[in-house]
Amino acid sequence: MKPAMHATPSSLVQRDAAPAGTPLRHAAPERPRRLPGWPFSRQRTASIAVLTISGVIDDKSALAILSCCQQVSWQQQDTIGLVLRIASEGGSLAAAQAIVQVIEQLRDEHGLVIAVAIDDIAISAAFYLALAGDFVAAQPAATLGSVGSRIRRYDATALLARLGVQDASVASSLHKGAESSWVTAAAHADPALAQPLVDDIHAQFVDWMKLRRGIAAIPPDLVDGRMFTGRVAHMHGLIDATGGTARAIAHVAERCAVESFSLLHIEYASKAGPVESLLGAIPFGPLIGRLLGIGK
């Protein structure tokens, strides 16, 4: 645990004026700051947990985050809130949903105020995750958005023909295996078969944005896969303020009415190895990984 920070929350950063038309957010419930033994014992310094989520969001990182959060003694540390520092280019939307469930459980069980800070980038599944916060702050020049879904498919027909390899797969039906990232002459599935899957995932993303931000209609150019800055997101009410980690920490302190607090840094370790992480970040990486037997 880092040394206690003694600061008046309002002096850390300047409040941002909400743009016109910004919807009212559902705030986390007030939690009285009464510690064990109160009022007879000496009051301890409250703590604000800081969890940095970076890299690819997948099932491994979701499991690692769940594991590390279960090991934290939230009540013993007198934790009043959790700041998620997100710096990620996304990944799996299903994995992001799993992490959201962990965050919601912490909010419900421990009464934590959840704030999100985006100092650099949070796009795709990372932006989905960011919306789980009761308060979301992003730097004006931070990169957000990329709302959408896609399934990567690689046409290996020409490559396999040059290698003299033929696909001799046997399936129970024509559509079995249509979700595979491989496309071969023997199993040349119609790409349109995957479109309903992609559309449904995209619809879930948009519905989540409307639910969390209290917006009935979102401009089409903000949900068609384009990226946008933190300033644009703030103008349209997709985040609460411009700023970063300091802004998010100050919000938690203000919501809980504490003037002094310590920071509790939480770290998690994904089980993905360095080679697997590299393959996940480059074109054709997952395909190469499967050929080499690395990862899934």
MIROKE-699186 format. One record per residue: residue in three letters; x, y, z of N, C-alpha, C in turn. Coordinates in steps of 0.2 Angstrom, whole numbers. Layout:
% residues N
 rest neast nnorth   nup caeast canorth  caup ceast cnorth   cup
  ALA     X      Y     Z      X       Y     Z     X      Y     Z
...
This chain:
% residues 296
 rest neast nnorth   nup caeast canorth  caup ceast cnorth   cup
  MET     4     -6     0      0       0     0     4      6     0
  LYS     2     11    -4      6      17    -5     5     22     1
  PRO     9     27     3      8      31     8     1     35     7
  ALA    -2     37    13     -8      40    12    -7     47     9
  MET   -12     49     5    -12      55     1   -17     59     5
  HIS   -15     65     7    -19      70    11   -21     76     6
  ALA   -27     76     4    -29      81    -1   -36     82    -1
  THR   -38     88    -2    -45      90    -3   -47     89   -10
  PRO   -52     84   -11    -54      82   -17   -55     87   -22
  SER   -58     93   -20    -59      98   -25   -53    102   -27
  SER   -48    101   -24    -42     104   -26   -37    100   -30
  LEU   -39     94   -31    -35      90   -36   -36     92   -43
  VAL   -42     93   -45    -44      94   -52   -50     99   -52
  GLN   -51    102   -57    -57     107   -58   -62    103   -61
  ARG   -68    104   -59    -74     101   -61   -75    103   -68
  ASP   -78     98   -72    -80     100   -79   -87    101   -79
  ALA   -89    106   -83    -96     108   -83   -99    103   -88
  ALA  -105    100   -86   -108      95   -91  -111     99   -97
  PRO  -110     96  -103   -113      99  -109  -120     99  -109
  ALA  -123    103  -112   -131     104  -113  -133     97  -115
  GLY  -139     95  -112   -142      89  -114  -139     83  -111
  THR  -134     83  -107   -131      77  -104  -136     74   -99
  PRO  -137     68  -100   -142      65   -96  -140     64   -89
  LEU  -144     64   -84   -143      62   -77  -141     55   -76
  ARG  -136     54   -73   -133      47   -72  -136     44   -65
  HIS  -137     38   -65   -138      35   -59  -132     34   -54
  ALA  -132     38   -49   -126      38   -45  -126     32   -40
  ALA  -120     30   -38   -119      25   -33  -122     27   -26
  PRO  -125     22   -22   -129      24   -16  -124     27   -11
  GLU  -126     32    -7   -122      35    -2  -120     29     3
  ARG  -114     30     5   -111      25    10  -108     29    16
  PRO  -111     28    22   -109      32    28  -102     29    30
  ARG   -97     33    31    -90      31    33   -90     30    40
  ARG   -93     24    42    -92      22    49   -88     16    49
  LEU   -82     16    52    -77      10    52   -79      6    58
  PRO   -76      0    58    -77      -5    64   -75     -1    71
  GLY   -79     -2    75    -78       1    82   -80      8    83
  TRP   -83     11    77    -85      18    77   -91     19    82
  PRO   -91     24    87    -87      30    87   -82     29    92
  PHE   -81     23    95    -76      23   101   -69     22    99
  SER   -68     19    93    -61      18    91   -59     24    86
  ARG   -52     25    86    -49      30    81   -51     28    74
  GLN   -53     33    70    -55      32    63   -48     31    59
  ARG   -48     26    55    -43      25    50   -44     28    44
  THR   -38     29    40    -39      32    34   -42     28    29
  ALA   -47     30    25    -50      26    20   -45     25    14
  SER   -47     20    10    -43      19     4   -47     19    -2
  ILE   -44     20    -8    -47      20   -14   -42     15   -18
  ALA   -46     10   -21    -42       5   -25   -41      7   -32
  VAL   -35      6   -35    -34       7   -42   -32      1   -46
  LEU   -36     -1   -51    -35      -7   -55   -33     -5   -62
  THR   -28     -6   -64    -26      -5   -71   -27    -11   -76
  ILE   -32    -10   -81    -33     -15   -86   -30    -13   -92
  SER   -25    -17   -95    -22     -15  -101   -21    -21  -105
  GLY   -19    -20  -111    -18     -26  -116   -25    -29  -119
  VAL   -25    -35  -121    -31     -38  -125   -36    -40  -119
  ILE   -42    -39  -120    -47     -41  -116   -50    -48  -118
  ASP   -48    -53  -115    -50     -60  -117   -52    -64  -111
  ASP   -53    -70  -112    -56     -74  -106   -50    -75  -101
  LYS   -44    -75  -103    -38     -75   -98   -38    -69   -93
  SER   -38    -63   -96    -38     -57   -92   -44    -57   -88
  ALA   -50    -59   -90    -56     -59   -86   -55    -63   -80
  LEU   -53    -69   -81    -52     -74   -76   -46    -71   -71
  ALA   -41    -68   -73    -36     -65   -69   -39    -59   -65
  ILE   -43    -55   -68    -46     -49   -64   -51    -52   -59
  LEU   -55    -57   -60    -59     -60   -55   -55    -63   -49
  SER   -50    -66   -51    -45     -69   -46   -42    -64   -41
  CYS   -40    -59   -44    -36     -54   -40   -41    -50   -36
  CYS   -47    -49   -38    -52     -45   -35   -55    -49   -29
  GLN   -55    -56   -29    -57     -60   -24   -52    -60   -18
  GLN   -46    -59   -20    -41     -59   -15   -40    -52   -11
  VAL   -43    -47   -13    -42     -41    -9   -47    -41    -3
  SER   -45    -38     3    -49     -38     9   -52    -31     8
  TRP   -57    -30     5    -60     -24     4   -62    -20    10
  GLN   -65    -24    15    -68     -21    21   -62    -19    26
  GLN   -57    -24    26    -52     -23    31   -48    -17    28
  GLN   -47    -16    22    -44     -10    19   -48     -3    20
  ASP   -54     -4    22    -59       1    22   -59      5    15
  THR   -60      1    10    -60       3     3   -67      6     2
  ILE   -67     13    -1    -73      16    -2   -75     16    -9
  GLY   -70     15   -14    -71      15   -21   -66     12   -25
  LEU   -67     11   -31    -63       7   -36   -62     12   -42
  VAL   -56     13   -44    -54      17   -50   -51     12   -55
  LEU   -55     11   -61    -52       7   -66   -48     11   -71
  ARG   -42     10   -72    -38      14   -77   -38      9   -83
  ILE   -41     11   -88    -42       7   -94   -37      9   -99
  ALA   -33      5  -102    -29       7  -108   -28      1  -112
  SER   -33      0  -117    -34      -6  -121   -37     -5  -127
  GLU   -35     -8  -132    -38      -8  -139   -43    -13  -140
  GLY   -46    -16  -134    -52     -20  -134   -50    -28  -135
  GLY   -55    -31  -137    -54     -39  -138   -61    -42  -138
  SER   -62    -46  -134    -69     -50  -134   -74    -46  -130
  LEU   -80    -45  -133    -85     -42  -130   -88    -46  -124
  ALA   -88    -53  -125    -90     -58  -120   -86    -57  -114
  ALA   -79    -57  -115    -75     -56  -109   -76    -50  -106
  ALA   -77    -44  -109    -79     -38  -106   -85    -38  -102
  GLN   -90    -42  -104    -96     -43  -100   -94    -47   -94
  ALA   -90    -52   -94    -88     -55   -88   -85    -51   -83
  ILE   -80    -46   -86    -77     -42   -81   -82    -37   -78
  VAL   -87    -35   -82    -92     -30   -80   -96    -33   -74
  GLN   -97    -40   -74   -101     -44   -69   -97    -44   -63
  VAL   -90    -44   -63    -86     -44   -57   -86    -37   -54
  ILE   -86    -31   -58    -87     -25   -56   -93    -23   -52
  GLU   -99    -26   -55   -105     -25   -52  -106    -29   -46
  GLN  -103    -34   -45   -103     -38   -39   -99    -34   -34
  LEU   -94    -31   -35    -90     -27   -30   -94    -21   -28
  ARG   -98    -18   -33   -102     -13   -31  -108    -15   -26
  ASP  -111    -20   -28   -116     -23   -24  -114    -25   -17
  GLU  -109    -29   -17   -107     -32   -10  -103    -28    -6
  HIS  -100    -23    -8    -95     -19    -4   -97    -11    -4
  GLY  -102     -9    -8   -105      -3    -8   -99      2   -11
  LEU   -95      0   -16    -90       4   -19   -92      8   -24
  VAL   -89     14   -24    -91      19   -30   -86     17   -35
  ILE   -88     16   -41    -84      14   -47   -83     20   -51
  ALA   -77     21   -52    -75      27   -57   -70     24   -62
  VAL   -70     27   -68    -66      24   -74   -62     30   -76
  ALA   -56     29   -77    -51      34   -80   -48     31   -87
  ILE   -48     35   -92    -45      33   -98   -40     39  -100
  ASP   -34     37   -99    -29      42  -100   -26     42  -107
  ASP   -27     36  -111    -24      36  -118   -29     33  -123
  ILE   -31     26  -122    -36      23  -127   -40     18  -123
  ALA   -46     18  -125    -51      12  -123   -56     12  -129
  ILE   -55      7  -133    -59       6  -139   -62     -1  -139
  SER   -67     -2  -143    -70      -8  -144   -73    -11  -137
  ALA   -71    -17  -136    -73     -20  -129   -70    -16  -123
  ALA   -65    -13  -124    -62      -9  -118   -67     -3  -117
  PHE   -70      0  -122    -75       5  -121   -81      3  -118
  TYR   -83     -3  -120    -89      -7  -117   -88     -7  -110
  LEU   -82    -10  -108    -80     -10  -101   -80     -4   -97
  ALA   -78      1  -100    -77       8   -97   -84     10   -95
  LEU   -89      9   -99    -96      11   -97   -99      8   -91
  ALA   -96      3   -88    -98       0   -82   -97      5   -76
  GLY   -93     10   -76    -92      15   -71   -98     19   -69
  ASP   -98     21   -63   -103      26   -61  -101     33   -63
  PHE   -95     34   -64    -92      40   -67   -86     38   -71
  VAL   -86     41   -77    -81      40   -82   -78     46   -85
  ALA   -71     46   -84    -67      52   -86   -62     50   -91
  ALA   -61     54   -96    -56      53  -102   -53     59  -104
  GLN   -46     58  -105    -43      64  -107   -46     67  -114
  PRO   -46     73  -115    -49      76  -121   -46     73  -128
  ALA   -40     71  -128    -37      68  -134   -36     61  -133
  ALA   -39     57  -128    -39      50  -128   -44     47  -134
  THR   -42     41  -136    -46      38  -141   -51     33  -138
  LEU   -57     34  -140    -63      30  -138   -67     28  -144
  GLY   -72     24  -142    -76      21  -147   -75     15  -151
  SER   -75     15  -157    -74       8  -161   -80      3  -159
  VAL   -86      6  -159    -92       2  -157   -94     -2  -162
  GLY   -93     -9  -161    -95     -13  -167   -93    -20  -165
  SER   -93    -25  -170    -91     -32  -169   -89    -34  -176
  ARG   -84    -39  -176    -82     -42  -182   -80    -49  -180
  ILE   -80    -53  -185    -77     -60  -185   -72    -61  -190
  ARG   -66    -62  -188    -60     -63  -193   -60    -70  -196
  ARG   -60    -69  -203    -59     -75  -207   -54    -75  -212
  TYR   -50    -80  -213    -44     -80  -218   -46    -85  -223
  ASP   -45    -83  -229    -46     -88  -235   -39    -91  -236
  ALA   -39    -97  -234    -32    -101  -235   -33   -106  -241
  THR   -37   -105  -245    -38    -109  -251   -32   -110  -255
  ALA   -29   -104  -257    -24    -103  -262   -17   -106  -258
  LEU   -17   -104  -252    -11    -107  -248   -11   -114  -248
  LEU   -16   -117  -246    -16    -124  -245   -15   -128  -252
  ALA   -18   -125  -258    -17    -128  -264   -10   -128  -266
  ARG    -6   -123  -264      1    -122  -266     5   -127  -262
  LEU     2   -129  -256      6    -134  -251     3   -141  -253
  GLY    -2   -142  -257     -4    -148  -259    -8   -151  -253
  VAL   -11   -147  -249    -16    -149  -244   -23   -148  -246
  GLN   -27   -153  -244    -34    -153  -246   -38   -154  -239
  ASP   -43   -150  -239    -48    -150  -233   -52   -156  -234
  ALA   -52   -161  -229    -56    -167  -230   -61   -168  -224
  SER   -63   -162  -221    -67    -162  -215   -74   -165  -217
  VAL   -77   -168  -212    -83    -171  -212   -88   -168  -207
  ALA   -93   -165  -209    -97    -161  -204  -104   -164  -204
  SER  -108   -163  -199   -115    -165  -198  -120   -161  -203
  SER  -118   -155  -204   -122    -151  -209  -118   -146  -212
  LEU  -121   -143  -217   -117    -138  -221  -115   -132  -217
  HIS  -118   -130  -212   -117    -124  -209  -112   -126  -203
  LYS  -111   -132  -201   -106    -134  -196   -99   -132  -198
  GLY   -96   -128  -193    -89    -125  -195   -89   -118  -198
  ALA   -95   -115  -199    -96    -109  -203   -92   -104  -198
  GLU   -92   -105  -192    -89    -100  -187   -81   -100  -187
  SER   -78   -105  -191    -71    -106  -191   -68   -100  -194
  SER   -62    -98  -192    -58     -93  -195   -55    -95  -202
  TRP   -55   -102  -203    -52    -105  -209   -57   -105  -214
  VAL   -56   -103  -221    -60    -104  -226   -56   -108  -231
  THR   -59   -114  -233    -56    -118  -238   -61   -120  -244
  ALA   -58   -123  -249    -63    -125  -254   -68   -130  -252
  ALA   -66   -134  -248    -71    -139  -246   -76   -137  -241
  ALA   -75   -131  -237    -79    -128  -232   -79   -121  -234
  HIS   -82   -119  -239    -82    -112  -241   -89   -109  -239
  ALA   -89   -108  -232    -96    -106  -230   -98    -99  -232
  ASP  -104    -97  -233   -106     -91  -235  -105    -86  -229
  PRO  -102    -80  -231   -100     -75  -225  -107    -73  -222
  ALA  -112    -73  -226   -118     -70  -224  -121    -74  -218
  LEU  -119    -80  -217   -121     -84  -211  -119    -81  -205
  ALA  -114    -78  -205   -111     -75  -199  -114    -68  -197
  GLN  -117    -65  -202   -119     -58  -201  -124    -57  -195
  PRO  -129    -62  -194   -134     -61  -189  -130    -61  -182
  LEU  -125    -65  -181   -121     -66  -175  -117    -59  -174
  VAL  -114    -56  -179   -111     -50  -179  -116    -44  -177
  ASP  -122    -44  -180   -127     -39  -179  -129    -39  -172
  ASP  -130    -45  -169   -133     -46  -162  -128    -43  -157
  ILE  -122    -45  -158   -116     -43  -154  -116    -35  -154
  HIS  -117    -32  -160   -116     -25  -161  -123    -22  -157
  ALA  -128    -25  -158   -134     -22  -155  -134    -23  -147
  GLN  -131    -28  -144   -129     -28  -137  -125    -22  -135
  PHE  -120    -21  -139   -115     -15  -137  -119     -8  -137
  VAL  -123     -7  -142   -127      -1  -142  -132     -1  -137
  ASP  -136     -6  -135   -140      -6  -130  -137     -5  -123
  TRP  -131     -7  -122   -127      -6  -116  -125      1  -115
  MET  -124      4  -121   -122      12  -121  -128     16  -119
  LYS  -134     14  -122   -140      18  -120  -142     17  -113
  LEU  -141     11  -110   -143       9  -103  -138     13   -98
  ARG  -132     12   -99   -127      15   -95  -127     23   -95
  ARG  -128     26  -101   -128      33  -101  -135     36  -101
  GLY  -140     32  -101   -147      35  -101  -148     39  -107
  ILE  -146     37  -113   -147      40  -119  -152     36  -123
  ALA  -158     39  -126   -162      36  -130  -160     34  -137
  ALA  -156     39  -140   -154      38  -146  -147     41  -147
  ILE  -143     37  -150   -136      39  -151  -134     41  -158
  PRO  -131     46  -160   -129      48  -167  -126     42  -170
  PRO  -128     40  -176   -126      34  -180  -118     34  -181
  ASP  -115     40  -182   -108      40  -183  -104     38  -177
  LEU  -107     38  -171   -104      36  -165  -104     28  -163
  VAL  -108     25  -167   -109      17  -166  -108     13  -172
  ASP  -105     16  -177   -104      13  -183   -96     10  -184
  GLY   -93     10  -179    -86       7  -179   -81     13  -179
  ARG   -83     19  -180    -78      24  -180   -75     26  -173
  MET   -69     28  -172    -66      31  -166   -67     38  -165
  PHE   -67     40  -159    -68      47  -158   -64     49  -151
  THR   -63     56  -150    -59      58  -145   -63     58  -138
  GLY   -60     59  -133    -63      60  -126   -67     66  -126
  ARG   -65     72  -130    -69      78  -130   -76     77  -134
  VAL   -76     73  -139    -82      72  -143   -86     68  -139
  ALA   -84     63  -135    -88      58  -131   -91     62  -126
  HIS   -87     67  -123    -90      71  -117   -96     76  -120
  MET   -95     78  -126   -100      83  -129  -107     79  -130
  HIS  -106     72  -132   -112      68  -133  -115     65  -127
  GLY  -112     66  -121   -114      63  -115  -112     56  -114
  LEU  -107     53  -118   -105      46  -117  -100     45  -111
  ILE   -97     51  -109    -93      51  -103   -95     57   -98
  ASP   -93     57   -92    -95      62   -87   -91     68   -87
  ALA   -84     67   -89    -80      73   -88   -74     71   -92
  THR   -70     77   -94    -64      76   -97   -58     76   -91
  GLY   -53     72   -92    -48      71   -86   -46     64   -86
  GLY   -42     63   -82    -39      56   -81   -40     53   -74
  THR   -34     50   -72    -34      46   -66   -36     51   -60
  ALA   -32     56   -60    -33      61   -54   -41     63   -54
  ARG   -44     64   -60    -51      66   -60   -55     61   -57
  ALA   -54     55   -59    -58      49   -56   -57     48   -49
  ILE   -51     48   -46    -49      48   -39   -53     53   -35
  ALA   -53     59   -38    -56      65   -34   -63     64   -34
  HIS   -66     61   -39    -73      60   -39   -75     55   -34
  VAL   -72     50   -33    -73      45   -28   -73     48   -21
  ALA   -67     52   -20    -67      55   -13   -72     60   -12
  GLU   -74     64   -17    -80      68   -16   -86     65   -15
  ARG   -88     59   -18    -94      56   -17   -94     53   -10
  CYS   -89     51    -8    -89      48    -1   -87     53     5
  ALA   -86     59     3    -85      64     8   -79     63    12
  VAL   -73     61     9    -67      60    13   -62     65    11
  GLU   -58     68    15    -53      73    14   -46     70    13
  SER   -45     64    17    -39      61    16   -40     53    15
  PHE   -35     50    11    -36      43     9   -30     41     7
  SER   -29     34     6    -23      31     3   -25     27    -3
  LEU   -20     26    -7    -22      23   -14   -19     15   -13
  LEU   -24     11   -15    -22       4   -14   -22      1   -22
  HIS   -16      0   -24    -15      -2   -31   -15    -10   -31
  ILE   -20    -12   -36    -21     -19   -37   -18    -21   -44
  GLU   -15    -27   -44    -12     -29   -50   -14    -36   -51
  TYR   -15    -37   -58    -17     -44   -60   -12    -47   -65
  ALA   -12    -53   -66     -7     -56   -71   -11    -61   -75
  SER   -11    -59   -81    -15     -64   -86   -10    -70   -87
  LYS   -13    -76   -88     -9     -82   -90    -7    -82   -97
  ALA    -9    -77  -101     -6     -77  -108     1    -76  -108
  GLY     5    -80  -111     12     -79  -112    14    -74  -116
  PRO    21    -72  -117     23     -66  -121    22    -68  -128
  VAL    23    -74  -130     22     -76  -137    15    -75  -139
  GLU    11    -78  -135      3     -78  -136     1    -71  -137
  SER     3    -67  -132      1     -60  -132     3    -56  -139
  LEU     9    -58  -141     11     -55  -147     7    -57  -153
  LEU     6    -63  -153      2     -66  -159    -5    -63  -159
  GLY    -8    -62  -153    -14     -59  -153   -15    -52  -155
  ALA    -9    -48  -156     -9     -41  -158    -7    -40  -165
  ILE    -5    -45  -169     -3     -44  -176    -8    -48  -181
  PRO    -8    -45  -187    -12     -49  -192   -10    -56  -193
  PHE   -15    -60  -194    -14     -67  -194   -11    -71  -188
  GLY   -10    -67  -183     -7     -70  -177   -11    -76  -174
  PRO   -18    -75  -173    -22     -81  -171   -21    -87  -175
  LEU   -21    -86  -182    -20     -91  -186   -14    -95  -186
  ILE    -8    -91  -185     -2     -93  -184    -1    -97  -177
  GLY    -4    -94  -172     -5     -98  -166    -8   -104  -166
  ARG   -13   -105  -170    -16    -112  -170   -12   -117  -174
  LEU    -9   -114  -179     -4    -119  -183     2   -121  -179
  LEU     4   -117  -174      9    -119  -170     7   -122  -163
  GLY     1   -122  -162     -2    -125  -156    -1   -121  -150
  ILE    -1   -114  -151     -1    -109  -146    -8   -106  -144
  GLY    -9   -106  -138    -16    -103  -136   -21   -108  -137
  LYS   -27   -105  -139    -33    -109  -139   -32   -115  -145
